[in-house]
Structures are given as C-alpha cells and as structure tokens.
Amino acid sequence: MNRAEKEAYLRDYEVLKKQGKPFFPYAVLKDSTMALVVVLVIALLSIVLGAEQGPKADPTTTTYVPRPDWYFFFLFELLRVLKGPNLVLFATIIIPTIGMVVLLILPFIDRGPERRPERRPVAMAVFVLTVISMAFLTYAGANTGAPSQIDLPAAPQYEPGKEVVAQSACLACHKLGDNGNAGPGPQLTQIGARIPRSAILRSLVAGPGIMPSFQGLGQKKLNEVADYLASLK
C-alpha cells in the first residue's frame, strides 16, 4: 500500500466512521443482549433437562482412572510427554504461558495493514503452528491409554498377574505394548524372551536401580506377576 492509497483509505474510513453507529451503547447493548440470551438458554436447559453428574465418587476404589475434560487433553498429553518432577513446571506453567504471551503480543508484532492471509506470513505461521500443535496434543491425549490399562492379551492363568501389574503403577515407568511410558524403565512387551522368570522375581523383590521393591505385595502376588511377565515373549 503506497502513500496515496493509504491517504484514500483514511479518507474513506473517516466518512464511513461518521455514517456508522458508536460502539457504546449500540454494540455493547447488542453483545450484552446476546450474552443474556445465551445464559438464559443454558439455565433453562439445565433446569429442564438436568446435568449429568456421573456416578457417586467412591474413595475406596482402586480402579478409578482420572481423566481431564476434553479441552485439557493437550495439557494432559504435554504432562505425559514431559515426565519427571523437574519438567512438571515447564509442562504446566512455562510452556503454556509462553504460548499465551506470544498470541497476546502478536498483534503488536505483526502490525501490517494487510488482511489477506497470504500477505501476513508471521501471523499465519503462528496461527497454523498453534492450531496444529493443539490439535495433535488434544488427539494424542484423548487416545492415550489409561495408566492402569494393559491391552496385551494374556492367557487365563496369567490374568491375575496382569491385573497386579496394571494396578501397581508399573506403567508409569515401563511400556507394555501400546500402554505405559517408554522410560525410565525398560520395555516389558517381550521381557520373558530376554530374562528368565527367576531373574524377574528377584528384580521385583530387590528393586534394582531406581525401581522400588514390590516385596510388600506378598509372595502370592509376586509369583503371579513373575508368571505373567515371563509369559511375554
């Protein structure tokens, strides 16, 4: 846009501005009226149809898997990827705050008069990257398996051990098929082909490295876990 075009634009803008209606109270009244209508409709629907509250909370259950609302799936997935106590601050505060600040200051960075998307590369690049990253993290978070879920099939005699593994937070450090986390513990999908049952049982009792000891499970459950893991080949 050259100087002549800019001056013509400003003249036309002043003419249209004088012909238009003021933001207050015209636009404010319209927005307030619509907001009031939306609130009334939501209140009416909640009174007539009610709201789904879900089953009553049971503080004694050991199988409940907490999941966030869908609009927090991106943050849920970010926390799952950036695991570790030293990275929680980055996943929950630093990274989301940086993204929000970038979006807030973007209008002050890209101040060009153009409105066509192809002529606003900075704004469009930030917009596209934000949408893609949010969509990907939301999709991944929505399809992430529960931390107490193991989808690998097991023979009936190994089901008790599989249940103990699922409920003992093993998937927080190990990966079993598509479930769990790839670290810091080793992959367990085919551990039975690499380590004999006796060594698996010793590891459960001794807790090598940073792995805690599971001796508190009792001998019966330890044997069930060892049998199940040894069957994974």
Secondary structure as GFF3:
##gff-version 3
##sequence-region A 1 233
A	DSSP	alpha_helix	3	19	.	.	.	ID=ss1
A	DSSP	pi_helix	23	27	.	.	.	ID=ss2
A	DSSP	alpha_helix	28	49	.	.	.	ID=ss3
A	DSSP	three_ten_helix	70	72	.	.	.	ID=ss4
A	DSSP	alpha_helix	73	81	.	.	.	ID=ss5
A	DSSP	alpha_helix	88	89	.	.	.	ID=ss6
A	DSSP	pi_helix	90	94	.	.	.	ID=ss7
A	DSSP	alpha_helix	95	109	.	.	.	ID=ss8
A	DSSP	three_ten_helix	117	119	.	.	.	ID=ss9
A	DSSP	alpha_helix	121	142	.	.	.	ID=ss10
A	DSSP	three_ten_helix	156	158	.	.	.	ID=ss11
A	DSSP	alpha_helix	159	167	.	.	.	ID=ss12
A	DSSP	three_ten_helix	170	172	.	.	.	ID=ss13
A	DSSP	beta_strand	175	176	.	.	.	ID=ss14
A	DSSP	beta_strand	179	180	.	.	.	ID=ss15
A	DSSP	alpha_helix	191	194	.	.	.	ID=ss16
A	DSSP	alpha_helix	197	206	.	.	.	ID=ss17
A	DSSP	three_ten_helix	215	217	.	.	.	ID=ss18
A	DSSP	alpha_helix	219	230	.	.	.	ID=ss19
###
